[in-house]
């Protein structure tokens, strides 16, 4: 069942389980106590799986790539909702959520950090893990509840503005960023002559290193770091822009002769996005678009370098092999795919995200898991890897992925990922993506033959039975009438 049927569960059990903790040692199969593994959770905002580890040799992401070479890369991981707030709530609660109030979603049941803290873990976070900073009800789930934005600066100030050496994007968006210093939705890029720590993600890496150094050494830790790039605006130090050609990057695939026009259903579910007002690619010309994609790439490489700094600290402390590492992007992103930027659409490119788990002692190095999985699976997976039981007050929509770490051919059942987007709901299987928007229409795409999703099969009589089957499954998963 979905989150909406469980909001009362947390309160019902809270009093019973308040103050209870589990031992920080787990009992191995042979009866001997074994050390609880540390957990390092690295979240990257708006990161689609266009990185080296996912087959993009032209992307410069050596640190994430090395982690994938050590652990397991999930090739078909899908979010429950392709937008920051509900996607993060889904991972933290293990429940599929639709769009709603972030604070209420998070409080549906005990979150991952709360469960780990109750189990004896030292918990610390900084950067963007929740939609904004750590919400009030979650402060006590963390021993250290750090800030999303360090020093109160959102990568823009008079001093930083003076360090801009090149910029581009929508002219009106640039004017807005300069005037307000608040550009989280502005379709612009900026190359700055600064070092890494001048910007927020560099500070997040430094703070995470500090947390690793100052943690209590008699406890296992759960430390989370949330990086804000490559979220808009695409601001990064110049050296990361220099990794990519100034001529810019190629635009997204379009079939030959395809018109630059939105479909009827597309217009409906992007209503409210910039594209619904400004048109194809939000009105930017192709040259500007290529420069913007370069900005996304540079921002991705900047974040990769910060992740590398954190991993080097694990090595320096000699705890790399005692630590489970998770790399997770909170959803995909349109880079002119179907004439759009941003997220919050039901397209495959918005739903699929990078997810890498390095679990020392489990599986083989560099394994690729091709099964369809959901990011709500992360919470039960981490409990399983830590040898911890699921608390009685917690009820997951997800499932442990540990069997897939040990055997990529393991059968977990289902093979379906369920999602919501805008005002609709859908599912993804190994072959198909289905979407339904009540009172308006349905989409069905064969991903094996049409990965870019240009041939909608929903109205083809040959697929009527499949559309009916997927409609029933989607309604059941989301408790819809």
C-alpha positions as CSV (number, residue, x, y, z in Angstrom):
1,X,0.0,0.0,0.0
2,X,1.0,3.6,-0.5
3,X,2.0,6.2,2.1
4,X,-1.5,7.7,2.2
5,X,-2.9,4.7,4.1
6,X,-0.1,4.7,6.6
7,X,0.1,8.2,8.0
8,X,-1.4,7.2,11.3
9,X,0.9,4.2,11.8
10,X,3.9,6.2,13.1
11,X,1.9,7.8,15.9
12,X,0.3,4.6,17.0
13,X,3.6,2.9,17.6
14,X,5.7,5.9,18.7
15,X,5.1,5.7,22.4
16,X,5.7,1.9,22.5
17,X,9.1,2.1,20.8
18,X,10.3,5.5,22.1
19,X,13.7,5.1,23.7
20,X,14.2,1.6,22.6
21,X,17.6,0.8,21.1
22,X,19.1,-2.2,19.4
23,X,22.6,-3.4,20.1
24,X,25.5,-2.0,18.1
25,X,26.9,-5.4,17.7
26,X,25.1,-8.1,15.7
27,X,25.4,-11.8,16.1
28,X,26.9,-13.7,13.2
29,X,25.6,-17.1,12.0
30,X,28.3,-18.9,14.0
31,X,27.3,-17.1,17.2
32,X,30.3,-14.7,17.4
33,X,29.7,-11.0,17.7
34,X,30.8,-9.0,14.6
35,X,31.4,-5.3,14.2
36,X,28.4,-3.3,12.9
37,X,29.2,-1.8,9.5
38,X,29.4,2.0,9.0
39,X,27.2,3.6,6.4
40,X,28.1,6.5,4.2
41,X,25.1,7.8,2.2
42,X,25.9,10.2,-0.6
43,X,23.0,11.9,-2.3
44,X,23.3,14.0,-5.5
45,X,20.6,16.3,-6.6
46,X,19.1,16.0,-10.1
47,X,21.8,13.5,-11.2
48,X,20.7,11.4,-14.1
49,X,22.7,8.2,-14.9
50,X,24.8,10.0,-17.5
51,X,28.2,9.2,-15.9
52,X,31.1,7.1,-16.7
53,X,30.0,4.2,-14.6
54,X,26.8,4.0,-16.7
55,X,28.6,3.9,-20.0
56,X,29.2,7.5,-20.8
57,X,32.9,7.6,-21.6
58,X,32.7,11.3,-22.4
59,X,31.7,12.2,-18.8
60,X,34.4,12.9,-16.3
61,X,33.3,11.2,-13.1
62,X,36.3,9.1,-12.0
63,X,35.4,8.9,-8.3
64,X,31.9,7.6,-8.8
65,X,33.2,5.3,-11.4
66,X,35.7,3.8,-9.0
67,X,33.0,3.2,-6.5
68,X,30.9,1.4,-9.1
69,X,34.0,-0.7,-9.9
70,X,34.2,-1.8,-6.3
71,X,30.5,-2.4,-5.7
72,X,27.2,-3.0,-7.5
73,X,25.7,-0.6,-10.1
74,X,21.9,-0.8,-10.4
75,X,21.1,-0.2,-14.0
76,X,17.3,-0.1,-13.7
77,X,16.6,1.9,-10.5
78,X,13.5,4.0,-10.4
79,X,12.2,6.7,-8.1
80,X,8.7,6.8,-6.7
81,X,8.3,10.4,-7.9
82,X,10.6,12.3,-10.2
83,X,10.9,15.4,-8.0
84,X,13.2,16.2,-5.0
85,X,10.7,16.3,-2.2
86,X,8.7,13.1,-2.6
87,X,11.6,11.1,-4.0
88,X,13.7,11.9,-0.9
89,X,10.7,11.2,1.4
90,X,10.3,7.8,-0.3
91,X,14.0,6.8,0.3
92,X,13.9,8.0,3.9
93,X,10.7,6.3,4.8
94,X,10.8,3.2,2.5
95,X,7.3,4.2,1.3
96,X,6.1,5.2,-2.2
97,X,4.8,8.7,-2.0
98,X,3.0,11.0,-4.4
99,X,3.4,14.8,-4.4
100,X,2.4,16.4,-1.1
101,X,3.7,18.2,1.9
102,X,7.3,17.0,2.6
103,X,7.0,17.3,6.4
104,X,3.9,15.1,6.5
105,X,5.5,12.5,4.1
106,X,8.6,12.2,6.3
107,X,6.5,11.7,9.4
108,X,4.5,8.8,8.0
109,X,6.8,6.3,9.9
110,X,10.2,6.1,11.5
111,X,12.8,7.2,9.0
112,X,16.1,5.4,8.2
113,X,18.2,7.7,10.3
114,X,15.9,7.3,13.3
115,X,15.9,3.6,13.1
116,X,19.7,3.5,12.8
117,X,20.1,5.9,15.8
118,X,17.8,3.7,17.8
119,X,20.0,0.8,16.9
120,X,23.1,2.5,18.4
121,X,24.4,4.3,15.4
122,X,26.0,7.7,15.5
123,X,24.0,9.7,12.9
124,X,25.1,12.9,11.2
125,X,24.0,14.8,8.1
126,X,24.8,18.0,6.2
127,X,23.9,19.3,2.8
128,X,20.6,18.5,1.1
129,X,19.2,15.2,2.2
130,X,15.7,16.3,2.9
131,X,14.0,18.7,0.5
132,X,15.5,21.6,2.4
133,X,17.3,21.4,5.6
134,X,16.6,18.8,8.3
135,X,12.9,19.3,9.2
136,X,11.9,20.0,12.8
137,X,10.4,16.6,13.5
138,X,13.6,14.9,12.4
139,X,16.2,16.9,14.3
140,X,16.3,14.3,17.1
141,X,17.0,11.5,14.6
142,X,20.5,13.0,14.1
143,X,23.3,13.5,16.6
144,X,24.4,16.2,14.2
145,X,21.7,17.8,12.0
146,X,23.7,20.1,9.7
147,X,22.7,22.8,7.3
148,X,21.8,22.5,3.6
149,X,23.4,25.8,2.7
150,X,26.7,26.6,4.4
151,X,27.5,30.1,5.5
152,X,24.0,31.2,4.4
153,X,25.2,31.5,0.8
154,X,23.4,29.7,-2.1
155,X,26.5,29.8,-4.4
156,X,25.9,33.5,-5.1
157,X,27.1,36.7,-3.5
158,X,28.8,39.9,-4.6
159,X,32.2,38.3,-4.1
160,X,31.3,35.2,-6.1
161,X,29.6,37.2,-8.8
162,X,32.9,39.0,-9.3
163,X,34.6,35.7,-10.0
164,X,32.3,34.7,-12.9
165,X,34.5,34.3,-16.0
166,X,31.7,33.1,-18.4
167,X,28.0,32.5,-18.3
168,X,25.0,31.6,-20.5
169,X,21.5,30.4,-20.6
170,X,18.2,32.3,-20.6
171,X,18.8,36.0,-20.4
172,X,15.8,36.7,-18.2
173,X,16.9,33.8,-15.8
174,X,20.4,35.3,-15.6
175,X,19.0,38.7,-14.7
176,X,16.8,37.1,-12.0
177,X,19.8,35.3,-10.5
178,X,21.9,38.4,-10.4
179,X,19.1,40.5,-9.0
180,X,18.0,38.1,-6.2
181,X,20.9,35.7,-5.6
182,X,18.2,33.0,-5.5
183,X,18.3,31.0,-8.7
184,X,17.3,27.5,-7.8
185,X,15.0,27.4,-10.9
186,X,17.0,29.6,-13.2
187,X,18.1,27.9,-16.5
188,X,21.6,29.4,-16.5
189,X,25.2,28.3,-16.2
190,X,28.2,30.1,-14.7
191,X,31.9,29.3,-14.7
192,X,33.8,30.8,-11.7
193,X,37.4,31.4,-11.1
194,X,37.2,29.9,-7.5
195,X,38.5,26.8,-5.7
196,X,36.1,24.0,-4.8
197,X,35.5,25.2,-1.2
198,X,34.2,28.5,-2.4
199,X,30.9,26.8,-3.3
200,X,28.4,24.9,-1.2
201,X,29.2,21.4,-2.4
202,X,32.9,21.8,-1.6
203,X,31.9,23.0,1.9
204,X,29.6,19.9,2.2
205,X,32.5,17.7,1.4
206,X,34.7,19.5,4.0
207,X,32.0,19.2,6.6
208,X,31.6,15.5,5.9
209,X,35.3,15.0,6.3
210,X,35.1,16.8,9.6
211,X,32.2,14.6,10.8
212,X,34.2,11.5,9.9
213,X,37.2,12.7,11.9
214,X,35.3,13.9,14.9
215,X,32.8,11.0,15.2
216,X,32.7,8.9,18.4
217,X,35.0,5.9,17.7
218,X,33.0,3.5,19.9
219,X,30.0,3.5,17.6
220,X,29.2,2.6,14.0
221,X,28.1,5.7,12.0
222,X,25.5,6.6,9.5
223,X,26.8,9.8,7.9
224,X,24.9,11.4,5.0
225,X,26.0,14.1,2.7
226,X,23.7,15.8,0.2
227,X,25.2,17.6,-2.8
228,X,23.1,20.3,-4.5
229,X,24.7,20.2,-7.9
230,X,23.9,19.5,-10.7
231,X,20.7,21.2,-9.6
232,X,20.1,24.6,-11.3
233,X,21.7,27.0,-11.6
234,X,24.8,25.2,-13.0
235,X,27.5,27.0,-11.1
236,X,30.9,25.4,-10.9
237,X,34.6,26.2,-10.8
238,X,36.2,27.0,-14.2
239,X,38.4,23.9,-14.1
240,X,35.4,21.6,-14.4
241,X,34.1,23.6,-17.4
242,X,37.5,23.2,-18.9
243,X,36.9,19.4,-19.0
244,X,34.2,19.8,-21.7
245,X,34.4,21.5,-25.2
246,X,33.3,25.1,-25.4
247,X,31.3,24.2,-28.4
248,X,28.9,22.6,-26.0
249,X,27.2,19.2,-25.8
250,X,24.9,17.4,-28.2
251,X,21.2,17.8,-27.8
252,X,18.9,14.9,-26.8
253,X,17.9,12.3,-29.4
254,X,15.0,13.1,-31.8
255,X,13.8,10.9,-34.7
256,X,14.5,12.3,-38.1
257,X,11.7,14.6,-39.2
258,X,10.0,14.7,-35.8
259,X,8.2,18.0,-35.2
260,X,9.3,20.2,-32.3
261,X,5.8,20.1,-30.8
262,X,4.4,18.8,-27.5
263,X,1.9,16.0,-27.6
264,X,-1.6,16.6,-26.1
265,X,-0.9,14.4,-23.1
266,X,2.6,16.0,-22.7
267,X,1.0,19.4,-22.5
268,X,-1.2,18.2,-19.8
269,X,1.4,16.7,-17.5
270,X,4.0,19.4,-18.0
271,X,1.4,22.1,-17.1
272,X,3.1,24.4,-14.6
273,X,6.6,23.6,-15.9
274,X,8.5,26.3,-17.7
275,X,8.0,24.5,-21.0
276,X,4.3,24.9,-20.9
277,X,4.7,28.7,-21.0
278,X,7.9,29.2,-23.1
279,X,7.7,26.3,-25.5
280,X,10.2,23.8,-26.9
281,X,13.4,23.7,-24.8
282,X,12.0,26.6,-22.8
283,X,12.5,28.9,-25.8
284,X,16.3,28.6,-25.9
285,X,18.0,28.1,-29.3
286,X,20.2,25.1,-29.9
287,X,23.5,26.9,-29.3
288,X,22.3,28.1,-25.9
289,X,21.0,24.7,-25.2
290,X,24.3,23.0,-25.9
291,X,26.0,25.5,-23.5
292,X,23.5,24.7,-20.8
293,X,24.2,21.0,-21.2
294,X,27.9,21.7,-20.8
295,X,27.0,23.5,-17.5
296,X,25.2,20.4,-16.3
297,X,28.2,18.2,-17.2
298,X,30.6,20.6,-15.4
299,X,28.5,20.6,-12.3
300,X,28.4,16.8,-12.3
301,X,32.2,16.6,-12.5
302,X,32.5,19.2,-9.7
303,X,30.3,17.0,-7.4
304,X,32.2,13.9,-8.4
305,X,35.4,15.5,-7.2
306,X,33.8,16.3,-3.8
307,X,32.7,12.7,-3.5
308,X,36.3,11.7,-4.2
309,X,37.5,13.9,-1.3
310,X,35.2,12.2,1.1
311,X,36.2,8.7,0.0
312,X,39.9,9.6,0.4
313,X,39.1,10.4,4.1
314,X,37.7,6.9,4.6
315,X,40.9,5.5,3.1
316,X,43.0,7.7,5.3
317,X,41.2,6.5,8.4
318,X,41.5,2.9,7.3
319,X,37.8,2.3,7.5
320,X,36.9,2.0,3.8
321,X,36.4,-1.7,4.0
322,X,34.3,-1.4,7.1
323,X,31.9,1.1,5.5
324,X,28.9,0.6,3.2
325,X,28.8,3.4,0.7
326,X,25.7,4.4,-1.2
327,X,25.6,6.8,-4.2
328,X,22.1,7.9,-5.1
329,X,20.7,10.5,-7.5
330,X,17.2,11.6,-6.4
331,X,15.8,11.3,-9.9
332,X,16.7,11.8,-13.6
333,X,16.6,15.0,-15.6
334,X,15.6,16.3,-19.0
335,X,18.4,17.8,-21.1
336,X,16.2,18.8,-24.0
337,X,14.7,15.3,-24.1
338,X,11.3,15.7,-25.7
339,X,11.8,19.5,-25.8
340,X,12.2,19.9,-22.0
341,X,14.6,20.7,-19.3
342,X,14.1,19.8,-15.6
343,X,12.1,16.9,-14.0
344,X,8.6,16.0,-12.8
345,X,7.5,14.2,-15.9
346,X,6.7,10.5,-16.3
347,X,9.3,10.0,-19.0
348,X,11.9,7.2,-18.5
349,X,14.7,9.8,-18.5
350,X,13.1,11.5,-15.4
351,X,12.3,8.3,-13.5
352,X,15.6,6.4,-13.8
353,X,18.3,7.4,-11.4
354,X,21.9,6.3,-10.6
355,X,22.2,4.0,-7.6
356,X,25.4,2.3,-6.5
357,X,26.0,0.3,-3.4
358,X,29.4,-0.7,-2.2
359,X,29.0,-3.3,0.5
360,X,32.4,-4.9,1.4
361,X,32.2,-8.6,1.6
362,X,29.0,-8.8,-0.5
363,X,28.9,-9.8,-4.1
364,X,31.7,-9.2,-6.6
365,X,33.5,-6.0,-7.6
366,X,32.0,-4.1,-10.5
367,X,28.8,-6.2,-10.8
368,X,25.9,-4.7,-12.8
369,X,22.3,-5.5,-11.6
370,X,19.9,-5.3,-14.5
371,X,16.7,-6.0,-12.5
372,X,14.0,-3.4,-12.2
373,X,14.3,-2.0,-8.6
374,X,12.8,0.9,-6.7
375,X,14.7,3.5,-4.6
376,X,12.3,2.8,-1.8
377,X,14.3,-0.5,-1.5
378,X,17.3,1.3,-0.1
379,X,16.0,1.6,3.5
380,X,15.3,-2.2,3.9
381,X,18.5,-3.0,2.1
382,X,20.6,-1.0,4.5
383,X,19.0,-2.5,7.5
384,X,19.6,-6.0,6.0
385,X,23.3,-5.2,5.3
386,X,23.7,-3.9,8.8
387,X,22.1,-7.1,10.2
388,X,19.3,-5.2,11.8
389,X,15.6,-6.3,12.0
390,X,12.8,-4.1,10.6
391,X,11.2,-2.4,13.6
392,X,7.7,-3.6,14.3
393,X,6.3,-0.1,13.7
394,X,7.8,0.1,10.2
395,X,6.0,-1.2,7.1
396,X,8.0,-1.0,3.8
397,X,6.8,-0.7,0.2
398,X,10.3,-1.6,-0.7
399,X,12.3,-4.8,-0.3
400,X,15.9,-5.7,0.5
401,X,18.1,-5.9,-2.5
402,X,20.8,-7.9,-0.7
403,X,19.9,-11.1,-2.6
404,X,20.8,-9.2,-5.8
405,X,24.1,-8.1,-4.4
406,X,25.0,-11.8,-3.7
407,X,23.4,-13.0,-7.0
408,X,22.5,-10.6,-9.8
409,X,20.1,-13.3,-11.2
410,X,18.2,-13.6,-7.9
411,X,14.4,-13.5,-8.2
412,X,12.9,-10.9,-5.8
413,X,9.4,-11.1,-7.3
414,X,7.5,-8.5,-9.2
415,X,10.1,-6.9,-11.4
416,X,8.0,-3.7,-11.4
417,X,8.6,-0.2,-10.2
418,X,5.6,2.0,-9.4
419,X,5.7,5.8,-9.7
420,X,3.7,8.9,-9.6
421,X,4.3,12.1,-11.6
422,X,2.4,15.3,-11.7
423,X,-1.3,14.2,-11.4
424,X,-0.8,10.7,-12.8
425,X,0.5,7.3,-11.8
426,X,2.3,4.5,-13.6
427,X,4.7,1.6,-13.6
428,X,7.9,0.4,-15.3
429,X,8.7,-3.2,-16.1
430,X,11.7,-4.7,-17.8
431,X,10.2,-3.9,-21.2
432,X,7.5,-1.3,-20.8
433,X,6.7,2.1,-19.2
434,X,3.0,2.8,-18.5
435,X,1.4,6.0,-17.3
436,X,-2.2,7.0,-16.7
437,X,-3.7,10.4,-16.0
438,X,-7.2,10.1,-14.8
439,X,-9.7,11.7,-17.2
440,X,-7.1,12.5,-19.8
441,X,-5.2,9.6,-21.2
442,X,-2.6,7.0,-21.0
443,X,1.0,6.3,-22.3
444,X,2.6,3.0,-23.1
445,X,6.2,2.7,-24.4
446,X,8.2,-0.3,-25.3
447,X,11.6,0.5,-23.8
448,X,13.3,-2.4,-25.5
449,X,12.5,-1.0,-28.9
450,X,12.0,2.7,-28.2
451,X,14.2,3.7,-25.2
452,X,13.7,7.4,-26.0
453,X,9.9,7.0,-26.0
454,X,8.7,8.5,-29.2
455,X,6.2,5.8,-30.3
456,X,3.2,5.7,-27.9
457,X,1.4,2.4,-28.0
458,X,-1.4,3.1,-25.6
459,X,-4.1,3.5,-28.3
460,X,-2.9,0.5,-30.4
461,X,-5.6,-2.2,-30.2
462,X,-2.8,-4.8,-30.1
463,X,-1.8,-3.6,-26.7
464,X,-5.3,-3.1,-25.2
465,X,-5.0,-6.1,-22.9
466,X,-1.6,-4.9,-21.6
467,X,-2.9,-1.4,-21.0
468,X,-5.8,-2.9,-19.0
469,X,-3.5,-5.1,-17.0
470,X,-1.2,-2.2,-16.2
471,X,-4.1,0.0,-15.3
472,X,-5.3,-2.5,-12.7
473,X,-1.8,-3.0,-11.3
474,X,-1.1,0.7,-11.0
475,X,-4.4,1.4,-9.3
476,X,-3.7,-1.5,-6.8
477,X,-0.2,-0.2,-6.0
478,X,-1.4,3.3,-5.3
479,X,-4.7,2.3,-3.7
480,X,-6.7,4.2,-6.4
481,X,-10.4,3.7,-7.0
